[in-house]
Amino acid sequence: MEVYNQPKQSNYISPKKWALYIFVAGVPFIGIVMLLVWAFGADLNHTRSNWAKGMLLLYAIFIILAIIFFVFLGGMAILAGAGSQY
């Protein structure tokens, strides 16, 4: 079965572009800004928009977990320091 003159899909993203998007998203500060632009900008590419929203959600989850982790370890360090003074 052969397909002739099939138009390209509007949401198709080539592997080269995916690699570029992942690289840009990994750059500190600029990556967050670009993810916000791709996620909430007037972008017609829904695939990239949904990917950017998912990445922002993962970043938010990791930041919340890191804060909880450091608060817990900080509290443990304070308690251990207070206990060793006596």
N, C-alpha and C positions, 0 to 999 in steps of 0.2 A: 504494500500500500504506500503510494507516494503522495506527498503533499506539495503542491505547487503554490507559490506566491502566498505563503502563510505570513501574515503580519506578525511582527514581534509583539510580545506581551508587554503592556506598559509597566508591569511590576517586576519584570525580569531584571535581575541584577547579576552581572557576570562575576565569576570568581575573583577576577582582578579587582573589581570594585569592592567586593566583600573584604578582601585583604586590606584595601586602602581604608575602608570604613573602620575596621577593627584596629588598624594601626593608629588612625586619628583619634579614636575613642580612648586609646591607651595613653595618649600624651597628657601629662598632668595639666590641669586647668583648662587647656584648650579642648580637651576631649569632653569634659563636662559641658562646656558651652556648646560644642557641636552636637552633643547628644540632645541638649535642650532645644536647639534649633531644628534638628531632624525630627524630634518627637512632637513638638508643639508648633512648628512653623507651618506655613501654607504649602506643605509638600504634597504632591499628588501621588507619590510613591508610597502606598500603604504598607508595603513590606518593610521598607526602611524605617518608616515611622513606628510601626509596631516593634521592630527590633530595638530601636532607640528607647522606647518606653520600657521595654523589658530590661534593658541594661540599666536604666535609671532606677528601676525597682530593685534590681539586684544590688546596685551601689547603696541604696537607702537601707536595705536589709543588712548588708555587711557593716555599714557605719553604725547602725543601732546595735548589732551584736558586738562590735568592737567597744562601744561605749559601755555596754553592760559588762563585758569582760574586764575592762580596765577599772571600772567602779568596784567590781567584786574583788579583783586583785589588790586594788588600792586599799579597800576596807580591810582585807586580810593583812596587808602589810602594816597598816596603822594599828590593828589589834595585836599583831605580833610584836610590834615595837613597844606598845604600851604595856604588854605583859612582861617584857624582858627588863623593864625599868625597876621592877620590884624584887 
